[in-house]
Amino acid sequence: MRTVDGRVAGRRGQATRQKLLDCLSEMLSSSPYRDVKVIDVARKAGTSPATFYQYFPDVEGAVLEIAEQTAADSAGLTELLEGRSWVGKAGWQTAQELVDGFLEFWRKNDAILRVVDLGAAEGDKRFYKIRMKVLNSVNASLADSVAALQAKGRVDKDVNPAAVAGALVTMLAAAASHQKGFSSWGVKQAELKPNLALLVHLGVTGKKPTR
């Protein structure tokens, strides 16, 4: 791990760098990222702006670092689908665990994912690539699941696995980013999960789940 000027950061320097990122992450949960100033992050971390600039060119650079870490963590979402069955009761369990894991990942990383969505929507290719990396962690596995069922004659041959997977992942991402808003529609969190799981199961298998 290197500083902005190319020097290798020692153990203490790496700890300081991570503390700055942790403090910035916490601040993003309550403030728009463009309102966050270097001096505020440094003060919260108990250090100076000069120290901040040793590790990051600016706040946006640090935000991108957090976003990249989050995208790397999203690789764990593939475990929700690898080797899982979509047949019978096992298929219903797979759908439920996928939804549960996806929503939990979004809740855990809500602040930085909001920034990523904003940057991607504004056309920033750096944020767009990160967003696609996060979504691809589930999209590719879902497409493979649909294709596998299709090869066994369990899904109509006219179905496009990539299109189905893309639609389902987009739905999950939109629902995950709007979790708090569902309450204004009278939808409780406990009601959201099984209904999303139902839609995922229907999308992948074309059938109602066996419960």
C-alpha atoms as an extended CHARMM CRD file, in Angstrom:
* protein
*
       211  EXT
         1         1  MET       CA              0.0000000000        0.0000000000        0.0000000000  PROA      1               0.0000000000
         2         2  ARG       CA              1.5230000000        3.3150000000       -1.1170000000  PROA      2               0.0000000000
         3         3  THR       CA              1.0270000000        6.9650000000       -0.2870000000  PROA      3               0.0000000000
         4         4  VAL       CA              0.0550000000        9.5650000000       -2.8990000000  PROA      4               0.0000000000
         5         5  ASP       CA              3.7320000000       10.3130000000       -3.5920000000  PROA      5               0.0000000000
         6         6  GLY       CA              4.5660000000        6.6510000000       -4.1040000000  PROA      6               0.0000000000
         7         7  ARG       CA              6.1340000000        5.7740000000       -0.7550000000  PROA      7               0.0000000000
         8         8  VAL       CA              5.2630000000        2.4330000000        0.8230000000  PROA      8               0.0000000000
         9         9  ALA       CA              3.0200000000        2.9520000000        3.8590000000  PROA      9               0.0000000000
        10        10  GLY       CA              4.1360000000        1.1800000000        7.0210000000  PROA      10              0.0000000000
        11        11  ARG       CA              1.8640000000       -0.5510000000        9.4920000000  PROA      11              0.0000000000
        12        12  ARG       CA              1.1280000000        2.6740000000       11.3340000000  PROA      12              0.0000000000
        13        13  GLY       CA              0.4790000000        4.5130000000        8.0930000000  PROA      13              0.0000000000
        14        14  GLN       CA             -1.8900000000        1.7980000000        6.8920000000  PROA      14              0.0000000000
        15        15  ALA       CA             -3.7990000000        2.0350000000       10.1810000000  PROA      15              0.0000000000
        16        16  THR       CA             -4.0910000000        5.8180000000        9.7950000000  PROA      16              0.0000000000
        17        17  ARG       CA             -5.2690000000        5.4260000000        6.2080000000  PROA      17              0.0000000000
        18        18  GLN       CA             -7.9360000000        2.9210000000        7.2100000000  PROA      18              0.0000000000
        19        19  LYS       CA             -9.0850000000        5.1440000000       10.0650000000  PROA      19              0.0000000000
        20        20  LEU       CA             -9.5730000000        8.0000000000        7.6120000000  PROA      20              0.0000000000
        21        21  LEU       CA            -11.6540000000        5.7200000000        5.3840000000  PROA      21              0.0000000000
        22        22  ASP       CA            -13.7180000000        4.4890000000        8.3420000000  PROA      22              0.0000000000
        23        23  CYS       CA            -14.4230000000        8.0360000000        9.4790000000  PROA      23              0.0000000000
        24        24  LEU       CA            -15.3720000000        9.0860000000        5.9610000000  PROA      24              0.0000000000
        25        25  SER       CA            -17.7160000000        6.0860000000        5.6730000000  PROA      25              0.0000000000
        26        26  GLU       CA            -19.4280000000        7.1120000000        8.8870000000  PROA      26              0.0000000000
        27        27  MET       CA            -19.8000000000       10.6900000000        7.6880000000  PROA      27              0.0000000000
        28        28  LEU       CA            -21.3450000000        9.5700000000        4.3880000000  PROA      28              0.0000000000
        29        29  SER       CA            -24.2190000000        8.0010000000        6.3090000000  PROA      29              0.0000000000
        30        30  SER       CA            -25.3900000000       11.4320000000        7.4680000000  PROA      30              0.0000000000
        31        31  SER       CA            -24.0160000000       13.9170000000        4.9090000000  PROA      31              0.0000000000
        32        32  PRO       CA            -24.0240000000       14.2380000000        1.1000000000  PROA      32              0.0000000000
        33        33  TYR       CA            -20.5120000000       13.2720000000        0.0330000000  PROA      33              0.0000000000
        34        34  ARG       CA            -19.9390000000       16.5580000000       -1.8170000000  PROA      34              0.0000000000
        35        35  ASP       CA            -20.5280000000       18.3940000000        1.4620000000  PROA      35              0.0000000000
        36        36  VAL       CA            -17.8060000000       16.4300000000        3.2580000000  PROA      36              0.0000000000
        37        37  LYS       CA            -14.5380000000       18.3540000000        3.5370000000  PROA      37              0.0000000000
        38        38  VAL       CA            -11.0290000000       17.0230000000        4.0240000000  PROA      38              0.0000000000
        39        39  ILE       CA            -10.6170000000       19.0040000000        7.2160000000  PROA      39              0.0000000000
        40        40  ASP       CA            -13.7880000000       17.4330000000        8.6540000000  PROA      40              0.0000000000
        41        41  VAL       CA            -12.6000000000       13.8910000000        7.9100000000  PROA      41              0.0000000000
        42        42  ALA       CA             -9.1520000000       14.6100000000        9.3110000000  PROA      42              0.0000000000
        43        43  ARG       CA            -10.5720000000       16.1610000000       12.4690000000  PROA      43              0.0000000000
        44        44  LYS       CA            -12.8930000000       13.1970000000       13.0290000000  PROA      44              0.0000000000
        45        45  ALA       CA             -9.9500000000       10.8280000000       12.5890000000  PROA      45              0.0000000000
        46        46  GLY       CA             -7.8530000000       12.8390000000       15.0370000000  PROA      46              0.0000000000
        47        47  THR       CA             -5.2670000000       13.8550000000       12.4690000000  PROA      47              0.0000000000
        48        48  SER       CA             -4.5180000000       16.7170000000       10.0570000000  PROA      48              0.0000000000
        49        49  PRO       CA             -5.5030000000       17.5660000000        6.4680000000  PROA      49              0.0000000000
        50        50  ALA       CA             -1.8360000000       17.1920000000        5.5400000000  PROA      50              0.0000000000
        51        51  THR       CA             -1.9620000000       13.5870000000        6.7020000000  PROA      51              0.0000000000
        52        52  PHE       CA             -5.1550000000       12.9890000000        4.7010000000  PROA      52              0.0000000000
        53        53  TYR       CA             -3.4300000000       14.2510000000        1.5500000000  PROA      53              0.0000000000
        54        54  GLN       CA             -0.6030000000       11.7900000000        2.1010000000  PROA      54              0.0000000000
        55        55  TYR       CA             -3.0190000000        8.9650000000        1.3080000000  PROA      55              0.0000000000
        56        56  PHE       CA             -5.7340000000       10.4630000000       -0.8980000000  PROA      56              0.0000000000
        57        57  PRO       CA             -5.7640000000       13.2370000000       -3.5240000000  PROA      57              0.0000000000
        58        58  ASP       CA             -9.1520000000       14.5090000000       -2.2960000000  PROA      58              0.0000000000
        59        59  VAL       CA            -12.4160000000       13.3480000000       -0.7100000000  PROA      59              0.0000000000
        60        60  GLU       CA            -13.6560000000       11.8800000000       -3.9740000000  PROA      60              0.0000000000
        61        61  GLY       CA            -10.5060000000        9.7820000000       -4.2320000000  PROA      61              0.0000000000
        62        62  ALA       CA            -11.1520000000        8.3750000000       -0.7710000000  PROA      62              0.0000000000
        63        63  VAL       CA            -14.8220000000        7.7760000000       -1.6260000000  PROA      63              0.0000000000
        64        64  LEU       CA            -13.7680000000        5.7800000000       -4.6800000000  PROA      64              0.0000000000
        65        65  GLU       CA            -11.4500000000        3.7170000000       -2.4830000000  PROA      65              0.0000000000
        66        66  ILE       CA            -14.3540000000        2.8360000000       -0.1690000000  PROA      66              0.0000000000
        67        67  ALA       CA            -16.5190000000        2.0330000000       -3.1910000000  PROA      67              0.0000000000
        68        68  GLU       CA            -13.8440000000       -0.2840000000       -4.6090000000  PROA      68              0.0000000000
        69        69  GLN       CA            -13.6050000000       -2.0970000000       -1.2800000000  PROA      69              0.0000000000
        70        70  THR       CA            -17.3790000000       -2.5120000000       -1.2540000000  PROA      70              0.0000000000
        71        71  ALA       CA            -17.3440000000       -3.8820000000       -4.8040000000  PROA      71              0.0000000000
        72        72  ALA       CA            -14.6760000000       -6.3860000000       -3.7640000000  PROA      72              0.0000000000
        73        73  ASP       CA            -16.8160000000       -7.4450000000       -0.7870000000  PROA      73              0.0000000000
        74        74  SER       CA            -19.7950000000       -7.9790000000       -3.0970000000  PROA      74              0.0000000000
        75        75  ALA       CA            -18.0250000000      -11.0030000000       -4.5600000000  PROA      75              0.0000000000
        76        76  GLY       CA            -19.2970000000      -12.8430000000       -1.4900000000  PROA      76              0.0000000000
        77        77  LEU       CA            -22.8370000000      -12.5620000000       -2.8650000000  PROA      77              0.0000000000
        78        78  THR       CA            -22.0050000000      -15.2290000000       -5.4460000000  PROA      78              0.0000000000
        79        79  GLU       CA            -21.9270000000      -17.7550000000       -2.5960000000  PROA      79              0.0000000000
        80        80  LEU       CA            -25.6940000000      -17.2870000000       -2.2550000000  PROA      80              0.0000000000
        81        81  LEU       CA            -26.1370000000      -18.9780000000       -5.6420000000  PROA      81              0.0000000000
        82        82  GLU       CA            -23.1580000000      -21.2430000000       -6.2460000000  PROA      82              0.0000000000
        83        83  GLY       CA            -24.1860000000      -24.8840000000       -6.3000000000  PROA      83              0.0000000000
        84        84  ARG       CA            -27.7220000000      -24.0710000000       -5.1950000000  PROA      84              0.0000000000
        85        85  SER       CA            -30.8130000000      -25.8480000000       -6.4900000000  PROA      85              0.0000000000
        86        86  TRP       CA            -33.8740000000      -24.1000000000       -7.9380000000  PROA      86              0.0000000000
        87        87  VAL       CA            -36.0130000000      -27.2510000000       -7.8870000000  PROA      87              0.0000000000
        88        88  GLY       CA            -38.7590000000      -27.9580000000       -5.3530000000  PROA      88              0.0000000000
        89        89  LYS       CA            -38.5120000000      -26.6690000000       -1.7970000000  PROA      89              0.0000000000
        90        90  ALA       CA            -34.7720000000      -26.1170000000       -2.2600000000  PROA      90              0.0000000000
        91        91  GLY       CA            -35.5670000000      -23.5640000000       -4.9700000000  PROA      91              0.0000000000
        92        92  TRP       CA            -37.7610000000      -21.5570000000       -2.6120000000  PROA      92              0.0000000000
        93        93  GLN       CA            -35.0160000000      -21.5790000000        0.0080000000  PROA      93              0.0000000000
        94        94  THR       CA            -32.4780000000      -20.4150000000       -2.5770000000  PROA      94              0.0000000000
        95        95  ALA       CA            -34.7030000000      -17.4910000000       -3.5770000000  PROA      95              0.0000000000
        96        96  GLN       CA            -35.2770000000      -16.4740000000        0.0430000000  PROA      96              0.0000000000
        97        97  GLU       CA            -31.6060000000      -16.6160000000        0.9910000000  PROA      97              0.0000000000
        98        98  LEU       CA            -30.6120000000      -14.6520000000       -2.1120000000  PROA      98              0.0000000000
        99        99  VAL       CA            -33.0500000000      -11.8640000000       -1.2670000000  PROA      99              0.0000000000
       100       100  ASP       CA            -32.0770000000      -11.8620000000        2.3930000000  PROA      100             0.0000000000
       101       101  GLY       CA            -28.3570000000      -11.7130000000        1.6170000000  PROA      101             0.0000000000
       102       102  PHE       CA            -28.7840000000       -9.0430000000       -1.0550000000  PROA      102             0.0000000000
       103       103  LEU       CA            -30.8600000000       -6.7600000000        1.1520000000  PROA      103             0.0000000000
       104       104  GLU       CA            -28.4760000000       -7.2190000000        4.0690000000  PROA      104             0.0000000000
       105       105  PHE       CA            -25.4690000000       -6.3230000000        1.8940000000  PROA      105             0.0000000000
       106       106  TRP       CA            -27.2560000000       -3.1610000000        0.7590000000  PROA      106             0.0000000000
       107       107  ARG       CA            -28.2040000000       -2.1690000000        4.3040000000  PROA      107             0.0000000000
       108       108  LYS       CA            -24.6450000000       -2.6800000000        5.5000000000  PROA      108             0.0000000000
       109       109  ASN       CA            -23.2170000000       -0.5550000000        2.6680000000  PROA      109             0.0000000000
       110       110  ASP       CA            -26.1480000000        1.8100000000        2.1210000000  PROA      110             0.0000000000
       111       111  ALA       CA            -24.1940000000        5.0690000000        2.4110000000  PROA      111             0.0000000000
       112       112  ILE       CA            -21.4640000000        4.2740000000       -0.1090000000  PROA      112             0.0000000000
       113       113  LEU       CA            -23.8580000000        2.5180000000       -2.4990000000  PROA      113             0.0000000000
       114       114  ARG       CA            -26.0150000000        5.6720000000       -2.6060000000  PROA      114             0.0000000000
       115       115  VAL       CA            -22.9210000000        7.6140000000       -3.6460000000  PROA      115             0.0000000000
       116       116  VAL       CA            -22.0760000000        4.9920000000       -6.2740000000  PROA      116             0.0000000000
       117       117  ASP       CA            -25.6250000000        5.1300000000       -7.6820000000  PROA      117             0.0000000000
       118       118  LEU       CA            -25.5000000000        8.9250000000       -7.8250000000  PROA      118             0.0000000000
       119       119  GLY       CA            -22.1440000000        8.9730000000       -9.5840000000  PROA      119             0.0000000000
       120       120  ALA       CA            -23.2450000000        6.3070000000      -12.0590000000  PROA      120             0.0000000000
       121       121  ALA       CA            -26.5010000000        8.1830000000      -12.7830000000  PROA      121             0.0000000000
       122       122  GLU       CA            -24.4960000000       11.3360000000      -13.4690000000  PROA      122             0.0000000000
       123       123  GLY       CA            -22.4180000000        9.4990000000      -16.0660000000  PROA      123             0.0000000000
       124       124  ASP       CA            -19.2100000000        9.0760000000      -14.0790000000  PROA      124             0.0000000000
       125       125  LYS       CA            -17.6540000000        5.9670000000      -15.6440000000  PROA      125             0.0000000000
       126       126  ARG       CA            -15.6420000000        5.1880000000      -12.5050000000  PROA      126             0.0000000000
       127       127  PHE       CA            -18.7660000000        4.8550000000      -10.3850000000  PROA      127             0.0000000000
       128       128  TYR       CA            -20.6210000000        3.1000000000      -13.2080000000  PROA      128             0.0000000000
       129       129  LYS       CA            -17.9630000000        0.3820000000      -13.3920000000  PROA      129             0.0000000000
       130       130  ILE       CA            -18.1040000000       -0.1190000000       -9.6330000000  PROA      130             0.0000000000
       131       131  ARG       CA            -21.8970000000       -0.3650000000       -9.6980000000  PROA      131             0.0000000000
       132       132  MET       CA            -21.7650000000       -2.9630000000      -12.4660000000  PROA      132             0.0000000000
       133       133  LYS       CA            -19.1320000000       -4.9320000000      -10.5440000000  PROA      133             0.0000000000
       134       134  VAL       CA            -21.4570000000       -5.1060000000       -7.5390000000  PROA      134             0.0000000000
       135       135  LEU       CA            -24.4650000000       -6.1560000000       -9.6200000000  PROA      135             0.0000000000
       136       136  ASN       CA            -22.4580000000       -8.6290000000      -11.7000000000  PROA      136             0.0000000000
       137       137  SER       CA            -21.6560000000      -10.5890000000       -8.5530000000  PROA      137             0.0000000000
       138       138  VAL       CA            -25.2640000000      -11.8380000000       -8.6760000000  PROA      138             0.0000000000
       139       139  ASN       CA            -26.2170000000      -11.2530000000      -12.3090000000  PROA      139             0.0000000000
       140       140  ALA       CA            -23.8540000000      -13.8060000000      -13.8510000000  PROA      140             0.0000000000
       141       141  SER       CA            -24.8020000000      -16.5260000000      -11.3670000000  PROA      141             0.0000000000
       142       142  LEU       CA            -28.5270000000      -15.9070000000      -11.8960000000  PROA      142             0.0000000000
       143       143  ALA       CA            -28.1110000000      -16.0810000000      -15.6720000000  PROA      143             0.0000000000
       144       144  ASP       CA            -26.2520000000      -19.3870000000      -15.2880000000  PROA      144             0.0000000000
       145       145  SER       CA            -29.0710000000      -20.7140000000      -13.0890000000  PROA      145             0.0000000000
       146       146  VAL       CA            -31.7180000000      -19.8600000000      -15.6910000000  PROA      146             0.0000000000
       147       147  ALA       CA            -29.5940000000      -21.3090000000      -18.4930000000  PROA      147             0.0000000000
       148       148  ALA       CA            -29.0630000000      -24.5500000000      -16.5420000000  PROA      148             0.0000000000
       149       149  LEU       CA            -32.8060000000      -24.9770000000      -15.9950000000  PROA      149             0.0000000000
       150       150  GLN       CA            -33.4080000000      -24.1730000000      -19.6420000000  PROA      150             0.0000000000
       151       151  ALA       CA            -30.9420000000      -26.8560000000      -20.7460000000  PROA      151             0.0000000000
       152       152  LYS       CA            -32.9080000000      -29.4030000000      -18.6990000000  PROA      152             0.0000000000
       153       153  GLY       CA            -36.1930000000      -28.3410000000      -20.2680000000  PROA      153             0.0000000000
       154       154  ARG       CA            -37.4920000000      -26.7500000000      -17.0750000000  PROA      154             0.0000000000
       155       155  VAL       CA            -37.5550000000      -23.2140000000      -18.5430000000  PROA      155             0.0000000000
       156       156  ASP       CA            -39.0190000000      -22.1930000000      -21.9030000000  PROA      156             0.0000000000
       157       157  LYS       CA            -36.4220000000      -22.1820000000      -24.6950000000  PROA      157             0.0000000000
       158       158  ASP       CA            -37.4800000000      -18.6710000000      -25.7920000000  PROA      158             0.0000000000
       159       159  VAL       CA            -36.4050000000      -17.1580000000      -22.4620000000  PROA      159             0.0000000000
       160       160  ASN       CA            -33.2050000000      -15.1110000000      -22.5590000000  PROA      160             0.0000000000
       161       161  PRO       CA            -31.2480000000      -16.0020000000      -19.3770000000  PROA      161             0.0000000000
       162       162  ALA       CA            -29.1820000000      -12.7890000000      -19.4360000000  PROA      162             0.0000000000
       163       163  ALA       CA            -32.2770000000      -10.6220000000      -19.8400000000  PROA      163             0.0000000000
       164       164  VAL       CA            -34.1160000000      -12.3760000000      -16.9980000000  PROA      164             0.0000000000
       165       165  ALA       CA            -31.1030000000      -12.1500000000      -14.7000000000  PROA      165             0.0000000000
       166       166  GLY       CA            -30.5570000000       -8.4900000000      -15.5260000000  PROA      166             0.0000000000
       167       167  ALA       CA            -34.2010000000       -7.6480000000      -14.8420000000  PROA      167             0.0000000000
       168       168  LEU       CA            -34.1900000000       -9.4880000000      -11.5050000000  PROA      168             0.0000000000
       169       169  VAL       CA            -30.9290000000       -7.9290000000      -10.3110000000  PROA      169             0.0000000000
       170       170  THR       CA            -32.1400000000       -4.4640000000      -11.2920000000  PROA      170             0.0000000000
       171       171  MET       CA            -35.3360000000       -5.0920000000       -9.3240000000  PROA      171             0.0000000000
       172       172  LEU       CA            -33.3880000000       -6.2750000000       -6.2780000000  PROA      172             0.0000000000
       173       173  ALA       CA            -31.0420000000       -3.2770000000       -6.3870000000  PROA      173             0.0000000000
       174       174  ALA       CA            -33.9410000000       -0.8230000000       -6.6810000000  PROA      174             0.0000000000
       175       175  ALA       CA            -35.8550000000       -2.4850000000       -3.8480000000  PROA      175             0.0000000000
       176       176  ALA       CA            -32.7330000000       -2.6910000000       -1.6790000000  PROA      176             0.0000000000
       177       177  SER       CA            -31.9800000000        1.0100000000       -2.0840000000  PROA      177             0.0000000000
       178       178  HSD       CA            -35.5980000000        1.8660000000       -1.2380000000  PROA      178             0.0000000000
       179       179  GLN       CA            -35.9900000000       -0.3630000000        1.8340000000  PROA      179             0.0000000000
       180       180  LYS       CA            -36.8550000000        2.4720000000        4.2010000000  PROA      180             0.0000000000
       181       181  GLY       CA            -39.3670000000        3.8950000000        1.7440000000  PROA      181             0.0000000000
       182       182  PHE       CA            -41.5220000000        0.7720000000        1.6780000000  PROA      182             0.0000000000
       183       183  SER       CA            -42.8700000000        1.6260000000        5.1250000000  PROA      183             0.0000000000
       184       184  SER       CA            -44.5810000000        4.7210000000        3.6580000000  PROA      184             0.0000000000
       185       185  TRP       CA            -46.5530000000        2.3100000000        1.4570000000  PROA      185             0.0000000000
       186       186  GLY       CA            -47.5520000000        0.2320000000        4.4650000000  PROA      186             0.0000000000
       187       187  VAL       CA            -45.0980000000       -2.5600000000        3.6270000000  PROA      187             0.0000000000
       188       188  LYS       CA            -43.1890000000       -4.0340000000        6.5370000000  PROA      188             0.0000000000
       189       189  GLN       CA            -39.6580000000       -5.4130000000        6.1370000000  PROA      189             0.0000000000
       190       190  ALA       CA            -40.9250000000       -8.8690000000        7.0980000000  PROA      190             0.0000000000
       191       191  GLU       CA            -43.4300000000       -8.6810000000        4.2260000000  PROA      191             0.0000000000
       192       192  LEU       CA            -40.9610000000       -7.3420000000        1.6750000000  PROA      192             0.0000000000
       193       193  LYS       CA            -38.5410000000      -10.2690000000        1.7330000000  PROA      193             0.0000000000
       194       194  PRO       CA            -40.9290000000      -13.1350000000        0.9150000000  PROA      194             0.0000000000
       195       195  ASN       CA            -42.6220000000      -11.1510000000       -1.8330000000  PROA      195             0.0000000000
       196       196  LEU       CA            -39.2970000000      -10.2960000000       -3.4580000000  PROA      196             0.0000000000
       197       197  ALA       CA            -38.2910000000      -13.9480000000       -3.1160000000  PROA      197             0.0000000000
       198       198  LEU       CA            -41.5240000000      -14.9520000000       -4.8650000000  PROA      198             0.0000000000
       199       199  LEU       CA            -40.7480000000      -12.6570000000       -7.8090000000  PROA      199             0.0000000000
       200       200  VAL       CA            -37.1680000000      -13.9640000000       -8.0110000000  PROA      200             0.0000000000
       201       201  HSD       CA            -38.3630000000      -17.5870000000       -7.9660000000  PROA      201             0.0000000000
       202       202  LEU       CA            -40.9750000000      -16.9020000000      -10.6300000000  PROA      202             0.0000000000
       203       203  GLY       CA            -38.3920000000      -15.0940000000      -12.7500000000  PROA      203             0.0000000000
       204       204  VAL       CA            -35.8110000000      -17.8730000000      -12.5760000000  PROA      204             0.0000000000
       205       205  THR       CA            -38.0500000000      -20.9290000000      -12.7800000000  PROA      205             0.0000000000
       206       206  GLY       CA            -41.2550000000      -19.6030000000      -14.3440000000  PROA      206             0.0000000000
       207       207  LYS       CA            -43.1750000000      -21.3900000000      -11.6080000000  PROA      207             0.0000000000
       208       208  LYS       CA            -44.6420000000      -20.7200000000       -8.1900000000  PROA      208             0.0000000000
       209       209  PRO       CA            -42.4020000000      -22.0100000000       -5.4020000000  PROA      209             0.0000000000
       210       210  THR       CA            -42.9760000000      -25.2620000000       -3.5450000000  PROA      210             0.0000000000
       211       211  ARG       CA            -43.1260000000      -24.3210000000        0.1430000000  PROA      211             0.0000000000
